[in-house]
Amino acid sequence: MAQHFDLNALEKSFGGCDEEPFCSHIFLSTHSGHGVFGLEYSEQLRMSPQDLNTPDDYMEFLHVYRHWRVLRLGAQKRHWLRQLAKQLSSGLQEFKDYFIEVSILLRYLQVHDWDVDKAADAICATARWRKEHLPALGEAETGRCSAAIVRECALCRFYVRGFDLRGRPIVYVKFHHEDSGHYQETLNYVIYVMERLVAVLKANHEKEEPDGKAAVDCATVIVDFTGYATGNRPPMKTLLAALRIFQEHYPDIFGDVFLYKPPQRFCLLYYAWQKVHCSSCLSLPTLKGRAKVTLVTSLSQWRSIAHSYFDYTKLEACIGGEVRQPFTSKTFLSKKVNGEIFGTEFEAQALVPEEKRQRVSFSSVVQKVEAPCPAPATRKATAAQRRPGVLLVLLKALGTVPATRPLVMSGV
């Protein structure tokens, strides 16, 4: 059979792997606008989802089933991804809007070697984790961040700014400020930045068209060791916890990771870490999937990398770029682009002009207070002429103006 047929596309009753049942209504009525003639059932199946238990499940599965990125996968991988989406649609009760996304499902499948059951278990574990930890972010999406997140962001150590030449968002990590020393607050801010990164990737997916280009579904990380000192580095407990968060709850979200001018001691520790991890003696968290870590130890090496992956006009000056505008936490946490904070990165936020607030002068307030009230036509004297002004009363109380001296309130 394998000599004549693709077993992945052959129905299971004939010895194949395709478990999708034949549905007559799809075969007789599903088309793309030009009629059913000229289409075979597999093509029609790509245009129409299977019947699920409830209308909500039906619509959620429909979103994944018809996505152009799914249709471009091979038959077996397409089947695995649809199977995962179907399983989550009927079993996952919380955070469905977050997980029923093609890019997220693909990342979980890829990092678990396309094992549907392992990917589903990992997603369910992440759903429980999100329920426990995301409430700590509060109303961050509206710009109302907690004091802890504001303090951590003010250190300017971890943020999303700009894009590389491949369209990937750039995540900056720096060690030039002393660590705050707050374990949970640091991790909450790490989660906040990762949620911002996921929102940026999601916004880019919504703009993408199936034009043959590879989809941008990961970020580029630049770890800047300029000004590094032992006191600036978070404790190892915090670093390991952050790595575990990346590995378990944001899998395969990082592409290239560049360690810019790390100290010699750090390089030795990194190589030792790699050997220990490869030996599988310890269960240490690491960046699985496509993440490729590069140690940049010389200026010539960085110039070669920057020329290939980055636009110098959009890189910060501290790593050889031309952008001299410093990162500011106020802009990153609160400035909106088209009414949104999540889904935007710092560079786009910085380009938004500040909202102009109307200045209110003391003289305008006084003039408003002393504005004469409408008087009957029979009265010859206005209310302002017959009673002293507010400023005159204040001056008299201070004893700076004689009580018998008239005061003219013109243009105050």
C-alpha positions as CSV (number, residue, x, y, z in Angstrom):
1,M,0.0,0.0,0.0
2,A,2.8,2.4,0.9
3,Q,4.2,2.0,-2.7
4,H,1.0,3.4,-4.2
5,F,-0.6,5.6,-1.6
6,D,0.3,8.3,1.0
7,L,-0.7,6.5,4.2
8,N,-1.2,9.8,6.0
9,A,-3.9,10.7,3.5
10,L,-5.5,7.2,3.3
11,E,-8.5,6.4,5.3
12,K,-7.9,4.2,8.4
13,S,-10.3,1.5,7.2
14,F,-7.9,0.9,4.2
15,G,-4.8,0.8,6.4
16,G,-4.0,4.5,6.4
17,C,-3.7,7.1,9.2
18,D,-6.5,9.5,8.3
19,E,-9.1,9.3,11.0
20,E,-11.4,12.0,9.6
21,P,-14.8,10.5,8.9
22,F,-16.5,11.2,5.5
23,C,-19.4,13.7,5.8
24,S,-21.8,13.9,2.9
25,H,-22.9,17.5,3.6
26,I,-19.2,18.6,3.2
27,F,-18.8,16.7,0.0
28,L,-22.0,18.0,-1.5
29,S,-22.0,21.7,-0.4
30,T,-18.5,22.9,0.7
31,H,-16.7,25.1,-1.8
32,S,-14.7,28.4,-2.1
33,G,-17.2,30.2,-4.2
34,H,-16.8,28.5,-7.6
35,G,-18.9,25.4,-7.0
36,V,-18.0,21.9,-5.7
37,F,-17.0,20.6,-9.1
38,G,-13.3,20.4,-9.4
39,L,-12.8,19.8,-5.7
40,E,-12.1,16.5,-4.0
41,Y,-13.1,15.7,-0.4
42,S,-9.7,16.5,1.2
43,E,-9.7,20.0,-0.2
44,Q,-13.3,20.5,0.9
45,L,-12.4,19.2,4.3
46,R,-9.8,22.0,4.7
47,M,-12.5,24.5,4.1
48,S,-14.9,23.1,6.6
49,P,-14.4,21.9,10.2
50,Q,-15.7,18.7,11.8
51,D,-18.9,18.9,13.8
52,L,-18.0,19.4,17.5
53,N,-20.2,19.1,20.6
54,T,-21.2,22.8,21.1
55,P,-21.4,25.9,18.8
56,D,-18.5,27.5,20.8
57,D,-16.2,24.5,20.3
58,Y,-17.2,24.5,16.7
59,M,-16.2,28.1,16.1
60,E,-12.9,27.8,18.1
61,F,-11.9,24.7,16.1
62,L,-12.9,26.4,12.9
63,H,-10.4,29.2,13.5
64,V,-7.5,26.7,13.7
65,Y,-8.8,24.3,11.1
66,R,-8.9,26.8,8.2
67,H,-5.8,28.9,9.1
68,W,-3.4,29.2,6.2
69,R,-0.4,28.2,8.3
70,V,-2.1,24.9,9.1
71,L,-2.9,24.3,5.4
72,R,0.7,24.7,4.6
73,L,1.9,22.0,7.0
74,G,2.5,18.5,5.8
75,A,-0.4,16.1,6.0
76,Q,0.8,14.4,9.2
77,K,1.7,17.6,11.1
78,R,-1.6,19.2,10.0
79,H,-3.4,16.2,11.4
80,W,-1.6,16.4,14.7
81,L,-2.2,20.1,15.1
82,R,-5.9,19.7,14.3
83,Q,-6.1,16.9,16.7
84,L,-4.6,19.0,19.5
85,A,-6.9,21.9,18.8
86,K,-9.9,19.5,18.9
87,Q,-8.8,18.0,22.1
88,L,-8.3,21.4,23.8
89,S,-11.6,22.7,22.4
90,S,-13.5,20.0,24.3
91,G,-11.3,19.7,27.4
92,L,-9.7,23.1,28.2
93,Q,-12.2,25.3,30.1
94,E,-10.0,28.4,30.8
95,F,-7.8,30.6,28.7
96,K,-9.3,29.2,25.4
97,D,-8.9,32.5,23.7
98,Y,-5.2,32.4,24.5
99,F,-4.4,28.8,23.5
100,I,-6.7,28.4,20.5
101,E,-4.1,30.2,18.4
102,V,-2.1,28.5,15.6
103,S,1.3,30.0,16.6
104,I,0.9,28.9,20.2
105,L,-0.2,25.4,19.4
106,L,2.7,25.0,17.0
107,R,5.2,26.1,19.6
108,Y,4.0,23.5,22.1
109,L,4.0,20.8,19.5
110,Q,7.4,21.6,18.2
111,V,9.0,21.8,21.6
112,H,7.5,18.4,22.5
113,D,8.5,16.7,19.2
114,W,4.9,16.8,17.8
115,D,3.6,14.5,20.6
116,V,0.0,15.6,20.9
117,D,-0.6,14.1,24.4
118,K,2.5,15.8,25.9
119,A,1.7,19.1,24.2
120,A,-1.9,18.9,25.6
121,D,-0.6,18.1,29.1
122,A,1.8,21.1,28.9
123,I,-0.9,23.4,27.8
124,C,-3.2,22.4,30.6
125,A,-0.4,22.9,33.1
126,T,0.2,26.4,31.7
127,A,-3.5,27.2,32.0
128,R,-3.4,26.3,35.7
129,W,-0.2,28.4,36.0
130,R,-1.7,31.4,34.3
131,K,-4.8,31.2,36.6
132,E,-2.5,31.5,39.6
133,H,0.0,34.1,38.4
134,L,-1.6,36.4,35.9
135,P,-3.9,38.1,38.4
136,A,-0.8,39.6,40.0
137,L,-0.5,41.8,36.8
138,G,-3.7,43.5,37.7
139,E,-5.0,46.0,35.1
140,A,-1.7,46.1,33.3
141,E,-3.4,46.1,29.8
142,T,-5.0,49.4,30.6
143,G,-1.7,51.0,31.9
144,R,-2.6,50.6,35.5
145,C,0.3,48.5,36.7
146,S,1.1,47.6,40.3
147,A,3.7,49.5,42.2
148,A,6.0,46.4,42.1
149,I,5.9,46.2,38.3
150,V,6.6,50.0,38.1
151,R,9.6,49.6,40.4
152,E,11.1,46.7,38.4
153,C,10.5,48.4,35.0
154,A,12.2,51.6,36.3
155,L,15.5,49.5,36.5
156,C,15.4,49.4,32.6
157,R,16.6,45.8,32.6
158,F,14.1,43.9,30.5
159,Y,11.8,45.2,27.7
160,V,10.7,44.8,24.1
161,R,12.0,47.5,21.7
162,G,12.1,47.4,17.9
163,F,12.4,44.7,15.3
164,D,15.3,43.0,13.5
165,L,15.6,42.6,9.7
166,R,13.5,39.4,9.8
167,G,10.6,41.2,11.5
168,R,11.2,39.6,14.8
169,P,10.7,41.8,17.9
170,I,13.8,42.5,19.9
171,V,13.9,41.8,23.6
172,Y,16.7,43.7,25.6
173,V,18.1,42.3,28.8
174,K,20.6,44.4,30.8
175,F,22.6,44.1,34.0
176,H,23.8,47.7,34.4
177,H,21.6,48.4,37.5
178,E,21.7,46.8,40.9
179,D,19.2,44.0,41.4
180,S,16.1,44.9,43.4
181,G,16.4,41.9,45.6
182,H,12.7,41.1,45.4
183,Y,12.2,37.5,44.1
184,Q,8.5,37.5,43.4
185,E,8.3,41.0,42.1
186,T,11.1,40.3,39.6
187,L,9.3,37.2,38.3
188,N,6.0,39.1,38.1
189,Y,7.7,41.7,35.9
190,V,9.2,38.9,33.8
191,I,5.7,37.6,33.2
192,Y,4.5,41.1,32.3
193,V,7.1,41.5,29.6
194,M,6.5,38.0,28.2
195,E,2.8,38.8,28.0
196,R,3.7,42.0,26.1
197,L,5.9,40.0,23.8
198,V,3.2,37.4,23.1
199,A,0.8,40.3,22.3
200,V,3.3,41.8,19.9
201,L,3.7,38.5,18.0
202,K,-0.1,38.0,17.9
203,A,-0.5,41.5,16.5
204,N,2.1,40.7,13.8
205,H,0.3,37.4,12.9
206,E,-3.0,39.3,12.4
207,K,-1.2,41.5,9.8
208,E,0.5,38.7,8.0
209,E,-0.7,37.4,4.6
210,P,-0.1,34.0,3.1
211,D,2.4,35.3,0.7
212,G,4.9,32.5,0.9
213,K,7.1,34.1,3.5
214,A,7.9,32.3,6.8
215,A,5.7,33.5,9.6
216,V,7.3,35.6,12.4
217,D,6.5,33.7,15.6
218,C,9.6,34.2,17.8
219,A,11.7,37.0,19.2
220,T,15.4,37.9,19.1
221,V,17.1,38.5,22.5
222,I,20.1,40.8,23.1
223,V,21.6,40.3,26.6
224,D,23.9,43.4,27.1
225,F,26.6,42.8,29.7
226,T,27.8,46.4,29.6
227,G,28.3,47.5,33.2
228,Y,27.8,44.0,34.5
229,A,28.8,43.3,38.1
230,T,28.0,40.5,40.5
231,G,25.7,42.7,42.5
232,N,23.7,43.6,39.4
233,R,23.0,40.0,38.6
234,P,19.8,38.6,40.1
235,P,20.3,35.6,42.4
236,M,20.7,32.2,40.8
237,K,17.3,31.2,42.3
238,T,15.6,34.0,40.4
239,L,17.4,33.3,37.1
240,L,16.5,29.6,37.3
241,A,12.9,30.4,38.0
242,A,12.8,32.8,35.0
243,L,14.3,30.2,32.7
244,R,11.7,27.6,33.9
245,I,9.0,30.1,33.1
246,F,10.3,30.5,29.6
247,Q,10.7,26.8,29.1
248,E,7.4,25.6,30.5
249,H,5.0,28.4,29.8
250,Y,6.4,30.3,26.8
251,P,8.0,27.5,24.9
252,D,10.0,28.1,21.7
253,I,9.3,31.9,21.8
254,F,12.9,32.9,21.5
255,G,14.9,32.5,18.3
256,D,18.4,33.9,18.4
257,V,19.9,34.9,21.7
258,F,23.0,37.1,21.6
259,L,25.1,37.5,24.7
260,Y,26.8,40.8,24.1
261,K,30.3,41.1,25.6
262,P,29.9,38.7,28.5
263,P,32.7,38.5,31.1
264,Q,35.3,35.8,30.8
265,R,34.1,34.1,34.0
266,F,30.5,34.0,32.6
267,C,31.7,32.3,29.4
268,L,33.5,29.6,31.4
269,L,30.3,29.0,33.5
270,Y,28.2,28.9,30.4
271,Y,30.3,26.3,28.7
272,A,30.3,24.2,31.9
273,W,26.5,24.6,32.1
274,Q,26.1,23.2,28.6
275,K,28.3,20.2,29.4
276,V,26.3,19.4,32.6
277,H,23.0,19.8,30.8
278,C,24.1,17.7,27.8
279,S,25.2,14.9,30.2
280,S,21.6,14.7,31.6
281,C,22.9,14.4,35.1
282,L,20.7,17.2,36.4
283,S,17.3,18.4,35.4
284,L,18.3,22.1,34.7
285,P,16.0,24.5,32.9
286,T,17.2,25.6,29.5
287,L,15.9,27.2,26.3
288,K,14.4,24.3,24.2
289,G,13.3,24.5,20.6
290,R,14.8,26.8,18.1
291,A,16.7,29.1,20.5
292,K,20.3,29.5,19.4
293,V,22.6,31.2,21.9
294,T,25.6,33.1,20.6
295,L,28.4,34.5,22.8
296,V,29.6,37.8,21.3
297,T,33.1,38.3,22.6
298,S,34.6,40.7,20.1
299,L,33.6,43.9,18.3
300,S,34.3,42.4,14.9
301,Q,32.1,39.4,15.6
302,W,29.3,41.7,16.7
303,R,29.6,43.9,13.6
304,S,29.3,40.8,11.4
305,I,26.2,39.7,13.3
306,A,24.6,43.1,13.4
307,H,25.1,43.6,9.7
308,S,23.3,40.3,9.0
309,Y,20.4,40.6,11.5
310,F,19.8,44.2,12.5
311,D,19.3,47.7,11.2
312,Y,21.9,49.9,12.9
313,T,19.4,52.9,12.8
314,K,17.1,50.9,15.0
315,L,19.6,49.5,17.5
316,E,20.4,51.2,20.8
317,A,23.7,53.1,21.0
318,C,24.9,51.0,23.9
319,I,25.4,48.0,21.5
320,G,26.7,50.0,18.5
321,G,23.4,51.3,17.0
322,E,22.2,54.8,16.3
323,V,19.2,55.1,18.6
324,R,20.2,57.4,21.5
325,Q,16.8,57.9,23.0
326,P,16.9,56.1,26.4
327,F,14.3,53.6,27.5
328,T,11.7,55.1,29.9
329,S,9.5,52.9,32.0
330,K,6.6,55.5,32.0
331,T,6.3,55.2,28.2
332,F,6.6,51.4,28.1
333,L,4.0,50.9,30.8
334,S,1.4,53.5,30.0
335,K,1.6,55.0,26.6
336,K,-1.0,53.7,24.2
337,V,-0.7,53.1,20.4
338,N,-4.1,53.3,18.7
339,G,-5.7,52.9,22.1
340,E,-3.7,49.8,23.1
341,I,-0.6,49.0,25.2
342,F,-0.4,45.3,24.7
343,G,0.5,44.5,21.2
344,T,3.0,47.4,20.9
345,E,6.7,47.7,21.7
346,F,8.6,50.7,23.1
347,E,9.8,52.2,19.8
348,A,6.2,52.5,18.5
349,Q,5.1,53.9,21.9
350,A,7.9,56.5,21.9
351,L,6.8,57.8,18.5
352,V,3.3,58.7,19.8
353,P,3.2,62.4,20.7
354,E,2.5,63.4,24.2
355,E,-1.0,64.4,25.0
356,K,-1.2,68.2,25.4
357,R,-2.9,69.2,28.6
358,Q,-4.5,72.7,28.7
359,R,-2.8,75.0,31.1
360,V,-5.0,76.8,33.6
361,S,-3.5,80.1,34.7
362,F,-4.3,81.9,38.0
363,S,-5.5,85.0,36.1
364,S,-8.0,82.9,34.1
365,V,-9.4,81.4,37.3
366,V,-9.8,84.8,38.9
367,Q,-11.5,86.2,35.8
368,K,-13.9,83.3,35.8
369,V,-14.7,83.8,39.5
370,E,-15.2,87.5,39.0
371,A,-17.3,87.2,35.8
372,P,-20.3,89.5,36.4
373,C,-23.7,87.8,36.7
374,P,-26.4,88.9,34.3
375,A,-28.2,91.9,35.9
376,P,-31.6,93.4,35.2
377,A,-31.7,96.3,32.8
378,T,-33.0,98.7,35.5
379,R,-29.8,98.3,37.6
380,K,-27.0,100.7,36.7
381,A,-24.3,99.2,38.8
382,T,-23.0,95.6,38.2
383,A,-22.4,93.1,41.0
384,A,-18.6,93.3,40.4
385,Q,-18.7,97.1,41.0
386,R,-20.6,96.8,44.3
387,R,-18.7,93.9,45.9
388,P,-14.9,93.5,46.3
389,G,-13.1,90.9,44.3
390,V,-11.6,87.7,45.6
391,L,-8.1,88.9,45.3
392,L,-8.9,92.2,47.1
393,V,-10.4,90.3,50.0
394,L,-7.2,88.1,50.3
395,L,-4.9,91.1,50.2
396,K,-6.9,92.9,52.8
397,A,-6.8,89.8,55.1
398,L,-3.0,89.8,54.7
399,G,-2.8,93.5,55.6
400,T,-0.9,94.4,52.4
401,V,-3.6,96.8,51.0
402,P,-5.3,99.6,53.0
403,A,-8.9,98.9,53.5
404,T,-9.9,102.4,52.3
405,R,-7.8,102.1,49.1
406,P,-9.8,101.1,46.0
407,L,-8.4,98.4,43.8
408,V,-9.0,98.0,40.1
409,M,-9.1,94.3,38.9
410,S,-8.2,94.8,35.3
411,G,-6.4,92.0,33.5
412,V,-5.5,90.1,36.7
